[in-house]
């Protein structure tokens, strides 16, 4: 068993666990823990995090995104994240965002009904070749 993440949420403590090749989420209420059903990780874990209400998201290799709404929820696979995604998150209001970086451009995508739509691209000025 490997602990991938721990967080304090509005509903209590939450943990993301890797048991062999399966992901599990766990939530503590008082002195007891509730554990989710497992979902196959099948590949490397690129990023993970926690959101409102004890929700959990995981970005896996190949752009696969798995989410869990919180205690008692079921794992749900979202459409594949856009190429270049480095992070995904559950935003306020229950929607999902994906963030990617290519050189000096940060791109933000938001999950619509069935796919990801680019909602913002920010050019971040970087002076390449300088450490000053």
N, CA, C and O atoms as CSV, one atom per row, in Angstrom:
chain,resi,resn,atom,element,x,y,z
A,1,UNK,N,N,0.850,-1.169,0.000
A,1,UNK,CA,C,0.000,0.000,0.000
A,1,UNK,C,C,0.893,1.228,0.000
A,1,UNK,O,O,1.861,1.306,0.756
A,2,UNK,N,N,0.557,2.195,-0.862
A,2,UNK,CA,C,1.312,3.436,-0.955
A,2,UNK,C,C,0.345,4.610,-0.816
A,2,UNK,O,O,-0.714,4.622,-1.443
A,3,UNK,N,N,0.708,5.594,0.001
A,3,UNK,CA,C,-0.104,6.796,0.164
A,3,UNK,C,C,0.353,7.807,-0.880
A,3,UNK,O,O,1.500,8.253,-0.850
A,4,UNK,N,N,-0.542,8.174,-1.809
A,4,UNK,CA,C,-0.211,9.125,-2.865
A,4,UNK,C,C,-0.529,10.557,-2.468
A,4,UNK,O,O,0.083,11.500,-2.968
A,5,UNK,N,N,-1.485,10.710,-1.568
A,5,UNK,CA,C,-1.849,12.060,-1.147
A,5,UNK,C,C,-2.715,12.048,0.088
A,5,UNK,O,O,-3.478,11.113,0.329
A,6,UNK,N,N,-2.582,13.111,0.868
A,6,UNK,CA,C,-3.413,13.327,2.050
A,6,UNK,C,C,-3.910,14.761,2.007
A,6,UNK,O,O,-3.183,15.657,1.576
A,7,UNK,N,N,-5.139,14.988,2.449
A,7,UNK,CA,C,-5.676,16.350,2.470
A,7,UNK,C,C,-6.721,16.480,3.558
A,7,UNK,O,O,-7.405,15.519,3.910
A,8,UNK,N,N,-6.826,17.680,4.076
A,8,UNK,CA,C,-7.914,18.001,4.999
A,8,UNK,C,C,-8.981,18.680,4.153
A,8,UNK,O,O,-8.712,19.695,3.511
A,9,UNK,N,N,-10.179,18.133,4.147
A,9,UNK,CA,C,-11.285,18.696,3.383
A,9,UNK,C,C,-12.355,19.194,4.353
A,9,UNK,O,O,-12.258,18.984,5.562
A,10,UNK,N,N,-13.363,19.848,3.814
A,10,UNK,CA,C,-14.449,20.350,4.664
A,10,UNK,C,C,-15.166,19.215,5.385
A,10,UNK,O,O,-15.747,19.422,6.450
A,11,UNK,N,N,-15.125,18.017,4.807
A,11,UNK,CA,C,-15.793,16.872,5.419
A,11,UNK,C,C,-14.898,16.016,6.296
A,11,UNK,O,O,-15.369,15.030,6.863
A,12,UNK,N,N,-13.628,16.357,6.426
A,12,UNK,CA,C,-12.686,15.556,7.211
A,12,UNK,C,C,-11.426,15.289,6.416
A,12,UNK,O,O,-11.174,15.935,5.399
A,13,UNK,N,N,-10.630,14.329,6.885
A,13,UNK,CA,C,-9.387,13.982,6.197
A,13,UNK,C,C,-9.678,13.048,5.026
A,13,UNK,O,O,-10.595,12.228,5.080
A,14,UNK,N,N,-8.875,13.189,3.959
A,14,UNK,CA,C,-9.025,12.326,2.785
A,14,UNK,C,C,-7.644,11.820,2.381
A,14,UNK,O,O,-6.638,12.497,2.595
A,15,UNK,N,N,-7.605,10.626,1.796
A,15,UNK,CA,C,-6.350,10.030,1.347
A,15,UNK,C,C,-6.566,9.376,-0.014
A,15,UNK,O,O,-7.649,8.872,-0.313
A,16,UNK,N,N,-5.522,9.393,-0.827
A,16,UNK,CA,C,-5.500,8.666,-2.089
A,16,UNK,C,C,-4.444,7.596,-1.945
A,16,UNK,O,O,-3.296,7.892,-1.614
A,17,UNK,N,N,-4.823,6.346,-2.192
A,17,UNK,CA,C,-3.957,5.199,-1.940
A,17,UNK,C,C,-3.754,4.380,-3.208
A,17,UNK,O,O,-4.637,4.308,-4.062
A,18,UNK,N,N,-2.584,3.765,-3.320
A,18,UNK,CA,C,-2.295,2.830,-4.401
A,18,UNK,C,C,-2.024,1.481,-3.761
A,18,UNK,O,O,-1.072,1.326,-2.995
A,19,UNK,N,N,-2.866,0.504,-4.080
A,19,UNK,CA,C,-2.714,-0.852,-3.567
A,19,UNK,C,C,-2.413,-1.754,-4.761
A,19,UNK,O,O,-3.322,-2.161,-5.485
A,20,UNK,N,N,-1.143,-2.061,-4.961
A,20,UNK,CA,C,-0.760,-2.822,-6.151
A,20,UNK,C,C,-0.956,-1.953,-7.376
A,20,UNK,O,O,-0.251,-0.961,-7.557
A,21,UNK,N,N,-1.920,-2.323,-8.226
A,21,UNK,CA,C,-2.223,-1.520,-9.415
A,21,UNK,C,C,-3.588,-0.853,-9.313
A,21,UNK,O,O,-4.102,-0.338,-10.306
A,22,UNK,N,N,-4.178,-0.856,-8.126
A,22,UNK,CA,C,-5.502,-0.251,-7.930
A,22,UNK,C,C,-5.415,1.025,-7.103
A,22,UNK,O,O,-4.638,1.117,-6.153
A,23,UNK,N,N,-6.226,2.004,-7.485
A,23,UNK,CA,C,-6.362,3.233,-6.713
A,23,UNK,C,C,-7.558,3.120,-5.786
A,23,UNK,O,O,-8.585,2.542,-6.140
A,24,UNK,N,N,-7.410,3.681,-4.595
A,24,UNK,CA,C,-8.501,3.738,-3.623
A,24,UNK,C,C,-8.491,5.129,-3.004
A,24,UNK,O,O,-7.434,5.739,-2.842
A,25,UNK,N,N,-9.657,5.619,-2.665
A,25,UNK,CA,C,-9.750,6.853,-1.890
A,25,UNK,C,C,-10.284,6.462,-0.518
A,25,UNK,O,O,-11.034,5.494,-0.384
A,26,UNK,N,N,-9.889,7.227,0.503
A,26,UNK,CA,C,-10.353,6.949,1.862
A,26,UNK,C,C,-10.636,8.275,2.565
A,26,UNK,O,O,-9.953,9.274,2.336
A,27,UNK,N,N,-11.649,8.267,3.420
A,27,UNK,CA,C,-12.048,9.462,4.156
A,27,UNK,C,C,-12.197,9.113,5.622
A,27,UNK,O,O,-12.751,8.068,5.964
A,28,UNK,N,N,-11.703,9.987,6.490
A,28,UNK,CA,C,-11.797,9.758,7.930
A,28,UNK,C,C,-12.892,10.637,8.516
A,28,UNK,O,O,-12.961,11.842,8.273
A,29,UNK,N,N,-13.737,9.988,9.291
A,29,UNK,CA,C,-14.809,10.672,10.020
A,29,UNK,C,C,-14.672,10.241,11.473
A,29,UNK,O,O,-15.010,9.111,11.827
A,30,UNK,N,N,-14.179,11.139,12.307
A,30,UNK,CA,C,-13.921,10.758,13.695
A,30,UNK,C,C,-12.739,9.809,13.744
A,30,UNK,O,O,-11.634,10.162,13.334
A,31,UNK,N,N,-12.973,8.603,14.246
A,31,UNK,CA,C,-11.887,7.617,14.340
A,31,UNK,C,C,-12.007,6.528,13.287
A,31,UNK,O,O,-11.187,5.610,13.266
A,32,UNK,N,N,-13.001,6.603,12.415
A,32,UNK,CA,C,-13.245,5.562,11.409
A,32,UNK,C,C,-12.912,6.055,10.014
A,32,UNK,O,O,-13.058,7.238,9.710
A,33,UNK,N,N,-12.464,5.138,9.170
A,33,UNK,CA,C,-12.168,5.431,7.766
A,33,UNK,C,C,-13.175,4.727,6.875
A,33,UNK,O,O,-13.561,3.590,7.147
A,34,UNK,N,N,-13.599,5.389,5.824
A,34,UNK,CA,C,-14.435,4.802,4.777
A,34,UNK,C,C,-13.573,4.726,3.524
A,34,UNK,O,O,-12.914,5.702,3.166
A,35,UNK,N,N,-13.573,3.571,2.852
A,35,UNK,CA,C,-12.716,3.358,1.687
A,35,UNK,C,C,-13.583,3.129,0.455
A,35,UNK,O,O,-14.593,2.428,0.515
A,36,UNK,N,N,-13.177,3.731,-0.665
A,36,UNK,CA,C,-13.903,3.572,-1.928
A,36,UNK,C,C,-13.655,2.196,-2.524
A,36,UNK,O,O,-12.782,1.453,-2.074
A,37,UNK,N,N,-14.432,1.873,-3.535
A,37,UNK,CA,C,-14.142,0.702,-4.359
A,37,UNK,C,C,-12.852,0.996,-5.127
A,37,UNK,O,O,-12.530,2.163,-5.352
A,38,UNK,N,N,-12.118,-0.023,-5.529
A,38,UNK,CA,C,-10.875,0.212,-6.281
A,38,UNK,C,C,-11.154,0.546,-7.746
A,38,UNK,O,O,-12.202,0.195,-8.288
A,39,UNK,N,N,-10.201,1.226,-8.371
A,39,UNK,CA,C,-10.223,1.450,-9.813
A,39,UNK,C,C,-8.808,1.150,-10.311
A,39,UNK,O,O,-7.838,1.555,-9.671
A,40,UNK,N,N,-8.670,0.446,-11.445
A,40,UNK,CA,C,-7.326,0.125,-11.943
A,40,UNK,C,C,-6.555,1.384,-12.329
A,40,UNK,O,O,-7.078,2.249,-13.032
A,41,UNK,N,N,-5.305,1.482,-11.863
A,41,UNK,CA,C,-4.462,2.624,-12.222
A,41,UNK,C,C,-3.863,2.424,-13.608
A,41,UNK,O,O,-3.769,3.375,-14.383
A,42,UNK,N,N,-3.461,1.213,-13.926
A,42,UNK,CA,C,-2.952,0.845,-15.254
A,42,UNK,C,C,-2.047,1.910,-15.864
A,42,UNK,O,O,-2.420,2.551,-16.846
A,43,UNK,N,N,-0.894,2.099,-15.306
A,43,UNK,CA,C,0.059,3.055,-15.856
A,43,UNK,C,C,0.518,4.040,-14.801
A,43,UNK,O,O,0.168,3.933,-13.626
A,44,UNK,N,N,1.303,4.992,-15.243
A,44,UNK,CA,C,1.850,5.951,-14.282
A,44,UNK,C,C,0.806,6.979,-13.875
A,44,UNK,O,O,-0.109,7.302,-14.633
A,45,UNK,N,N,0.966,7.475,-12.681
A,45,UNK,CA,C,0.095,8.516,-12.152
A,45,UNK,C,C,0.816,9.837,-12.362
A,45,UNK,O,O,1.874,10.074,-11.779
A,46,UNK,N,N,0.239,10.700,-13.198
A,46,UNK,CA,C,0.863,11.968,-13.551
A,46,UNK,C,C,0.610,13.031,-12.492
A,46,UNK,O,O,1.517,13.778,-12.127
A,47,UNK,N,N,-0.618,13.098,-12.002
A,47,UNK,CA,C,-0.992,14.095,-10.995
A,47,UNK,C,C,-2.253,13.624,-10.291
A,47,UNK,O,O,-2.996,12.787,-10.803
A,48,UNK,N,N,-2.478,14.177,-9.105
A,48,UNK,CA,C,-3.696,13.845,-8.360
A,48,UNK,C,C,-4.012,14.982,-7.404
A,48,UNK,O,O,-3.159,15.822,-7.115
A,49,UNK,N,N,-5.235,15.000,-6.922
A,49,UNK,CA,C,-5.597,16.041,-5.973
A,49,UNK,C,C,-6.975,15.824,-5.395
A,49,UNK,O,O,-7.689,14.884,-5.744
A,50,UNK,N,N,-7.325,16.730,-4.495
A,50,UNK,CA,C,-8.596,16.663,-3.792
A,50,UNK,C,C,-9.371,17.940,-4.067
A,50,UNK,O,O,-8.786,18.995,-4.312
A,51,UNK,N,N,-10.689,17.834,-4.023
A,51,UNK,CA,C,-11.533,18.993,-4.285
A,51,UNK,C,C,-12.638,19.113,-3.267
A,51,UNK,O,O,-12.591,18.483,-2.211
A,52,UNK,N,N,-13.635,19.922,-3.579
A,52,UNK,CA,C,-14.739,20.168,-2.652
A,52,UNK,C,C,-15.453,18.877,-2.235
A,52,UNK,O,O,-15.618,17.961,-3.041
A,53,UNK,N,N,-15.868,18.819,-0.985
A,53,UNK,CA,C,-16.652,17.690,-0.498
A,53,UNK,C,C,-15.911,16.375,-0.437
A,53,UNK,O,O,-16.543,15.319,-0.410
A,54,UNK,N,N,-14.581,16.405,-0.416
A,54,UNK,CA,C,-13.820,15.165,-0.379
A,54,UNK,C,C,-13.677,14.506,-1.732
A,54,UNK,O,O,-13.333,13.327,-1.813
A,55,UNK,N,N,-13.937,15.253,-2.805
A,55,UNK,CA,C,-13.772,14.685,-4.143
A,55,UNK,C,C,-12.296,14.436,-4.419
A,55,UNK,O,O,-11.423,15.067,-3.824
A,56,UNK,N,N,-12.035,13.511,-5.328
A,56,UNK,CA,C,-10.669,13.113,-5.682
A,56,UNK,C,C,-10.581,13.045,-7.196
A,56,UNK,O,O,-11.526,12.615,-7.858
A,57,UNK,N,N,-9.444,13.470,-7.750
A,57,UNK,CA,C,-9.188,13.299,-9.181
A,57,UNK,C,C,-7.781,12.747,-9.362
A,57,UNK,O,O,-6.888,12.993,-8.550
A,58,UNK,N,N,-7.604,11.998,-10.443
A,58,UNK,CA,C,-6.302,11.411,-10.752
A,58,UNK,C,C,-6.083,11.507,-12.254
A,58,UNK,O,O,-6.939,11.108,-13.042
A,59,UNK,N,N,-4.924,12.042,-12.644
A,59,UNK,CA,C,-4.524,12.097,-14.049
A,59,UNK,C,C,-3.512,10.988,-14.264
A,59,UNK,O,O,-2.439,10.987,-13.660
A,60,UNK,N,N,-3.859,10.043,-15.129
A,60,UNK,CA,C,-3.012,8.880,-15.398
A,60,UNK,C,C,-2.352,9.012,-16.756
A,60,UNK,O,O,-2.735,9.862,-17.559
A,61,UNK,N,N,-1.359,8.171,-17.015
A,61,UNK,CA,C,-0.695,8.155,-18.314
A,61,UNK,C,C,-1.696,7.996,-19.441
A,61,UNK,O,O,-2.746,7.378,-19.266
A,62,UNK,N,N,-1.370,8.552,-20.598
A,62,UNK,CA,C,-2.255,8.464,-21.752
A,62,UNK,C,C,-3.424,9.433,-21.672
A,62,UNK,O,O,-4.345,9.356,-22.486
A,63,UNK,N,N,-3.401,10.348,-20.700
A,63,UNK,CA,C,-4.464,11.340,-20.586
A,63,UNK,C,C,-5.723,10.851,-19.898
A,63,UNK,O,O,-6.736,11.550,-19.897
A,64,UNK,N,N,-5.677,9.666,-19.314
A,64,UNK,CA,C,-6.859,9.132,-18.624
A,64,UNK,C,C,-7.086,9.893,-17.319
A,64,UNK,O,O,-6.156,10.089,-16.536
A,65,UNK,N,N,-8.330,10.320,-17.091
A,65,UNK,CA,C,-8.693,11.040,-15.879
A,65,UNK,C,C,-9.789,10.261,-15.167
A,65,UNK,O,O,-10.830,9.958,-15.751
A,66,UNK,N,N,-9.546,9.941,-13.903
A,66,UNK,CA,C,-10.540,9.273,-13.062
A,66,UNK,C,C,-10.932,10.236,-11.951
A,66,UNK,O,O,-10.077,10.925,-11.393
A,67,UNK,N,N,-12.211,10.287,-11.629
A,67,UNK,CA,C,-12.691,11.177,-10.568
A,67,UNK,C,C,-13.624,10.413,-9.636
A,67,UNK,O,O,-14.198,9.382,-9.987
A,68,UNK,N,N,-13.747,10.959,-8.447
A,68,UNK,CA,C,-14.640,10.400,-7.436
A,68,UNK,C,C,-15.240,11.589,-6.697
A,68,UNK,O,O,-14.502,12.446,-6.212
A,69,UNK,N,N,-16.562,11.657,-6.603
A,69,UNK,CA,C,-17.219,12.842,-6.037
A,69,UNK,C,C,-17.086,12.946,-4.530
A,69,UNK,O,O,-17.291,14.030,-3.985
A,70,UNK,N,N,-16.757,11.884,-3.839
A,70,UNK,CA,C,-16.609,11.908,-2.394
A,70,UNK,C,C,-17.073,10.598,-1.788
A,70,UNK,O,O,-17.258,9.604,-2.489
A,71,UNK,N,N,-17.258,10.610,-0.482
A,71,UNK,CA,C,-17.657,9.406,0.254
A,71,UNK,C,C,-18.915,8.805,-0.373
A,71,UNK,O,O,-19.899,9.508,-0.605
A,72,UNK,N,N,-18.874,7.511,-0.642
A,72,UNK,CA,C,-20.026,6.814,-1.206
A,72,UNK,C,C,-20.149,6.940,-2.713
A,72,UNK,O,O,-21.011,6.299,-3.314
A,73,UNK,N,N,-19.301,7.756,-3.341
A,73,UNK,CA,C,-19.348,7.912,-4.791
A,73,UNK,C,C,-18.660,6.771,-5.505
A,73,UNK,O,O,-17.957,5.968,-4.891
A,74,UNK,N,N,-18.867,6.708,-6.797
A,74,UNK,CA,C,-18.217,5.705,-7.641
A,74,UNK,C,C,-17.191,6.395,-8.525
A,74,UNK,O,O,-17.380,7.541,-8.932
A,75,UNK,N,N,-16.101,5.692,-8.821
A,75,UNK,CA,C,-15.110,6.228,-9.740
A,75,UNK,C,C,-15.763,6.457,-11.098
A,75,UNK,O,O,-16.588,5.657,-11.540
A,76,UNK,N,N,-15.393,7.539,-11.750
A,76,UNK,CA,C,-15.933,7.874,-13.076
A,76,UNK,C,C,-14.773,8.284,-13.965
A,76,UNK,O,O,-13.972,9.143,-13.598
A,77,UNK,N,N,-14.688,7.670,-15.128
A,77,UNK,CA,C,-13.646,8.041,-16.083
A,77,UNK,C,C,-14.164,9.182,-16.950
A,77,UNK,O,O,-15.232,9.084,-17.554
A,78,UNK,N,N,-13.397,10.256,-17.003
A,78,UNK,CA,C,-13.752,11.395,-17.844
A,78,UNK,C,C,-13.203,11.168,-19.248
A,78,UNK,O,O,-12.375,10.278,-19.441
A,79,UNK,N,N,-13.645,11.955,-20.236
A,79,UNK,CA,C,-13.030,11.845,-21.567
A,79,UNK,C,C,-11.523,12.091,-21.448
A,79,UNK,O,O,-11.084,12.805,-20.546
A,80,UNK,N,N,-10.728,11.508,-22.349
A,80,UNK,CA,C,-9.277,11.696,-22.270
A,80,UNK,C,C,-8.916,13.177,-22.222
A,80,UNK,O,O,-9.468,13.990,-22.963
A,81,UNK,N,N,-7.978,13.512,-21.335
A,81,UNK,CA,C,-7.538,14.903,-21.194
A,81,UNK,C,C,-6.825,15.347,-22.464
A,81,UNK,O,O,-6.241,14.524,-23.169
A,82,UNK,N,N,-6.870,16.651,-22.761
A,82,UNK,CA,C,-6.174,17.161,-23.950
A,82,UNK,C,C,-4.678,16.857,-23.903
A,82,UNK,O,O,-4.081,16.768,-22.830
A,83,UNK,N,N,-4.091,16.702,-25.076
A,83,UNK,CA,C,-2.656,16.433,-25.160
A,83,UNK,C,C,-1.896,17.564,-24.471
A,83,UNK,O,O,-2.214,18.739,-24.656
A,84,UNK,N,N,-0.899,17.202,-23.683
A,84,UNK,CA,C,-0.096,18.186,-22.982
A,84,UNK,C,C,-0.607,18.516,-21.588
A,84,UNK,O,O,-0.003,19.324,-20.883
A,85,UNK,N,N,-1.718,17.896,-21.179
A,85,UNK,CA,C,-2.251,18.158,-19.849
A,85,UNK,C,C,-1.271,17.677,-18.791
A,85,UNK,O,O,-0.754,16.562,-18.868
A,86,UNK,N,N,-1.021,18.521,-17.809
A,86,UNK,CA,C,-0.120,18.174,-16.712
A,86,UNK,C,C,-0.855,18.118,-15.386
A,86,UNK,O,O,-0.341,17.580,-14.405
A,87,UNK,N,N,-2.060,18.675,-15.355
A,87,UNK,CA,C,-2.809,18.739,-14.108
A,87,UNK,C,C,-4.290,18.831,-14.442
A,87,UNK,O,O,-4.672,19.402,-15.464
A,88,UNK,N,N,-5.100,18.281,-13.595
A,88,UNK,CA,C,-6.545,18.375,-13.735
A,88,UNK,C,C,-7.095,18.698,-12.361
A,88,UNK,O,O,-6.464,18.388,-11.351
A,89,UNK,N,N,-8.256,19.313,-12.310
A,89,UNK,CA,C,-8.827,19.633,-11.006
A,89,UNK,C,C,-10.332,19.723,-11.108
A,89,UNK,O,O,-10.894,20.013,-12.164
A,90,UNK,N,N,-10.961,19.468,-9.991
A,90,UNK,CA,C,-12.399,19.668,-9.897
A,90,UNK,C,C,-12.599,21.075,-9.380
A,90,UNK,O,O,-12.159,21.413,-8.282
A,91,UNK,N,N,-13.256,21.883,-10.166
A,91,UNK,CA,C,-13.436,23.284,-9.804
A,91,UNK,C,C,-14.676,23.505,-8.969
A,91,UNK,O,O,-15.426,22.578,-8.663
A,92,UNK,N,N,-14.864,24.747,-8.616
A,92,UNK,CA,C,-16.058,25.123,-7.872
A,92,UNK,C,C,-17.260,24.945,-8.782
A,92,UNK,O,O,-17.177,25.219,-9.979
A,93,UNK,N,N,-18.351,24.500,-8.241
A,93,UNK,CA,C,-19.532,24.245,-9.041
A,93,UNK,C,C,-19.548,22.849,-9.632
A,93,UNK,O,O,-20.477,22.496,-10.359
A,94,UNK,N,N,-18.518,22.034,-9.326
A,94,UNK,CA,C,-18.523,20.641,-9.746
A,94,UNK,C,C,-17.932,20.363,-11.105
A,94,UNK,O,O,-17.844,19.198,-11.490
A,95,UNK,N,N,-17.512,21.397,-11.874
A,95,UNK,CA,C,-16.916,21.171,-13.184
A,95,UNK,C,C,-15.462,20.743,-13.069
A,95,UNK,O,O,-14.879,20.784,-11.985
A,96,UNK,N,N,-14.882,20.335,-14.184
A,96,UNK,CA,C,-13.491,19.892,-14.206
A,96,UNK,C,C,-12.691,20.747,-15.174
A,96,UNK,O,O,-13.155,21.077,-16.265
A,97,UNK,N,N,-11.477,21.100,-14.756
A,97,UNK,CA,C,-10.541,21.843,-15.585
A,97,UNK,C,C,-9.291,21.011,-15.784
A,97,UNK,O,O,-8.940,20.191,-14.936
A,98,UNK,N,N,-8.616,21.222,-16.909
A,98,UNK,CA,C,-7.325,20.595,-17.189
A,98,UNK,C,C,-6.365,21.710,-17.572
A,98,UNK,O,O,-6.742,22.640,-18.286
A,99,UNK,N,N,-5.129,21.622,-17.100
A,99,UNK,CA,C,-4.124,22.639,-17.388
A,99,UNK,C,C,-2.929,22.002,-18.069
A,99,UNK,O,O,-2.489,20.917,-17.689
A,100,UNK,N,N,-2.408,22.683,-19.074
A,100,UNK,CA,C,-1.238,22.203,-19.792
A,100,UNK,C,C,-0.286,23.338,-20.091
A,100,UNK,O,O,-0.703,24.490,-20.214
A,101,UNK,N,N,0.986,23.021,-20.207
A,101,UNK,CA,C,2.007,24.020,-20.490
A,101,UNK,C,C,2.808,23.576,-21.703
A,101,UNK,O,O,3.217,22.419,-21.803
A,102,UNK,N,N,3.026,24.508,-22.622
A,102,UNK,CA,C,3.908,24.284,-23.759
A,102,UNK,C,C,4.776,25.523,-23.890
A,102,UNK,O,O,4.299,26.594,-24.264
A,103,UNK,N,N,6.040,25.365,-23.583
A,103,UNK,CA,C,7.004,26.480,-23.535
A,103,UNK,C,C,6.464,27.592,-22.648
A,103,UNK,O,O,6.421,27.414,-21.431
A,104,UNK,N,N,6.057,28.710,-23.188
A,104,UNK,CA,C,5.622,29.827,-22.337
A,104,UNK,C,C,4.110,30.036,-22.352
A,104,UNK,O,O,3.634,31.101,-21.960
A,105,UNK,N,N,3.353,29.042,-22.795
A,105,UNK,CA,C,1.895,29.184,-22.867
A,105,UNK,C,C,1.217,28.202,-21.910
A,105,UNK,O,O,1.426,26.991,-21.981
A,106,UNK,N,N,0.405,28.755,-21.021
A,106,UNK,CA,C,-0.437,27.958,-20.132
A,106,UNK,C,C,-1.826,27.896,-20.762
A,106,UNK,O,O,-2.434,28.931,-21.033
A,107,UNK,N,N,-2.326,26.688,-20.993
A,107,UNK,CA,C,-3.651,26.518,-21.583
A,107,UNK,C,C,-4.567,25.854,-20.569
A,107,UNK,O,O,-4.180,24.909,-19.881
A,108,UNK,N,N,-5.792,26.369,-20.489
A,108,UNK,CA,C,-6.799,25.827,-19.583
A,108,UNK,C,C,-7.969,25.316,-20.422
A,108,UNK,O,O,-8.504,26.030,-21.269
A,109,UNK,N,N,-8.351,24.065,-20.169
A,109,UNK,CA,C,-9.507,23.465,-20.826
A,109,UNK,C,C,-10.560,23.187,-19.761
A,109,UNK,O,O,-10.219,22.914,-18.610
A,110,UNK,N,N,-11.824,23.253,-20.128
A,110,UNK,CA,C,-12.918,22.916,-19.218
A,110,UNK,C,C,-13.738,21.795,-19.860
A,110,UNK,O,O,-13.998,21.800,-21.063
A,111,UNK,N,N,-14.131,20.847,-19.034
A,111,UNK,CA,C,-14.937,19.734,-19.521
A,111,UNK,C,C,-16.362,20.213,-19.774
A,111,UNK,O,O,-17.034,20.710,-18.871
A,112,UNK,N,N,-16.809,20.056,-21.013
A,112,UNK,CA,C,-18.199,20.363,-21.369
A,112,UNK,C,C,-18.984,19.074,-21.223
A,112,UNK,O,O,-18.519,18.147,-20.561
A,113,UNK,N,N,-20.146,18.993,-21.816
A,113,UNK,CA,C,-20.987,17.799,-21.675
A,113,UNK,C,C,-20.261,16.522,-22.090
A,113,UNK,O,O,-20.426,15.490,-21.439
A,114,UNK,N,N,-19.461,16.564,-23.156
A,114,UNK,CA,C,-18.845,15.325,-23.633
A,114,UNK,C,C,-17.363,15.434,-23.957
A,114,UNK,O,O,-16.723,14.422,-24.240
A,115,UNK,N,N,-16.800,16.649,-23.923
A,115,UNK,CA,C,-15.399,16.794,-24.311
A,115,UNK,C,C,-14.797,18.027,-23.645
A,115,UNK,O,O,-15.497,18.778,-22.966
A,116,UNK,N,N,-13.497,18.232,-23.843
A,116,UNK,CA,C,-12.773,19.363,-23.269
A,116,UNK,C,C,-12.775,20.517,-24.261
A,116,UNK,O,O,-12.539,20.318,-25.452
A,117,UNK,N,N,-13.041,21.719,-23.771
A,117,UNK,CA,C,-13.024,22.916,-24.606
A,117,UNK,C,C,-11.986,23.883,-24.034
A,117,UNK,O,O,-11.948,24.116,-22.826
A,118,UNK,N,N,-11.146,24.446,-24.907
A,118,UNK,CA,C,-10.161,25.417,-24.455
A,118,UNK,C,C,-10.894,26.687,-24.019
A,118,UNK,O,O,-11.698,27.240,-24.769
A,119,UNK,N,N,-10.605,27.139,-22.802
A,119,UNK,CA,C,-11.273,28.345,-22.320
A,119,UNK,C,C,-10.305,29.505,-22.124
A,119,UNK,O,O,-10.726,30.658,-22.021
A,120,UNK,N,N,-9.005,29.202,-22.071
A,120,UNK,CA,C,-8.048,30.274,-21.875
A,120,UNK,C,C,-6.653,29.810,-22.258
A,120,UNK,O,O,-6.279,28.662,-22.019
A,121,UNK,N,N,-5.884,30.722,-22.860
A,121,UNK,CA,C,-4.466,30.486,-23.138
A,121,UNK,C,C,-3.732,31.740,-22.696
A,121,UNK,O,O,-4.039,32.845,-23.143
A,122,UNK,N,N,-2.764,31.558,-21.819
A,122,UNK,CA,C,-2.039,32.683,-21.245
A,122,UNK,C,C,-0.577,32.582,-21.661
A,122,UNK,O,O,0.075,31.565,-21.423
A,123,UNK,N,N,-0.065,33.645,-22.283
A,123,UNK,CA,C,1.341,33.693,-22.640
A,123,UNK,C,C,2.098,34.251,-21.445
A,123,UNK,O,O,1.884,35.394,-21.041
A,124,UNK,N,N,2.980,33.442,-20.885
A,124,UNK,CA,C,3.761,33.834,-19.712
A,124,UNK,C,C,5.149,34.249,-20.189
A,124,UNK,O,O,5.893,33.418,-20.709
A,125,UNK,N,N,5.508,35.523,-20.020
A,125,UNK,CA,C,6.826,35.957,-20.519
A,125,UNK,C,C,7.970,35.296,-19.744
A,125,UNK,O,O,8.074,35.438,-18.526
A,126,UNK,N,N,8.811,34.582,-20.464
A,126,UNK,CA,C,9.970,33.910,-19.872
A,126,UNK,C,C,11.202,34.297,-20.683
A,126,UNK,O,O,11.182,34.228,-21.912
A,127,UNK,N,N,12.251,34.693,-20.017
A,127,UNK,CA,C,13.494,34.996,-20.697
A,127,UNK,C,C,14.329,33.716,-20.737
A,127,UNK,O,O,15.003,33.370,-19.767
A,128,UNK,N,N,14.274,33.022,-21.874
A,128,UNK,CA,C,15.009,31.776,-22.018
A,128,UNK,C,C,16.502,32.050,-22.075
A,128,UNK,O,O,16.935,33.047,-22.651
A,129,UNK,N,N,17.290,31.160,-21.474
A,129,UNK,CA,C,18.732,31.266,-21.521
A,129,UNK,C,C,19.303,32.220,-20.485
A,129,UNK,O,O,20.496,32.524,-20.497
A,130,UNK,N,N,18.445,32.689,-19.592
A,130,UNK,CA,C,18.928,33.606,-18.557
A,130,UNK,C,C,18.494,33.086,-17.208
A,130,UNK,O,O,17.351,32.661,-17.034
A,131,UNK,N,N,19.400,33.118,-16.256
A,131,UNK,CA,C,19.035,32.686,-14.904
A,131,UNK,C,C,18.918,33.870,-13.967
A,131,UNK,O,O,18.768,33.697,-12.757
A,132,UNK,N,N,18.985,35.080,-14.522
A,132,UNK,CA,C,18.890,36.297,-13.697
A,132,UNK,C,C,17.457,36.668,-13.432
A,132,UNK,O,O,17.193,37.663,-12.756
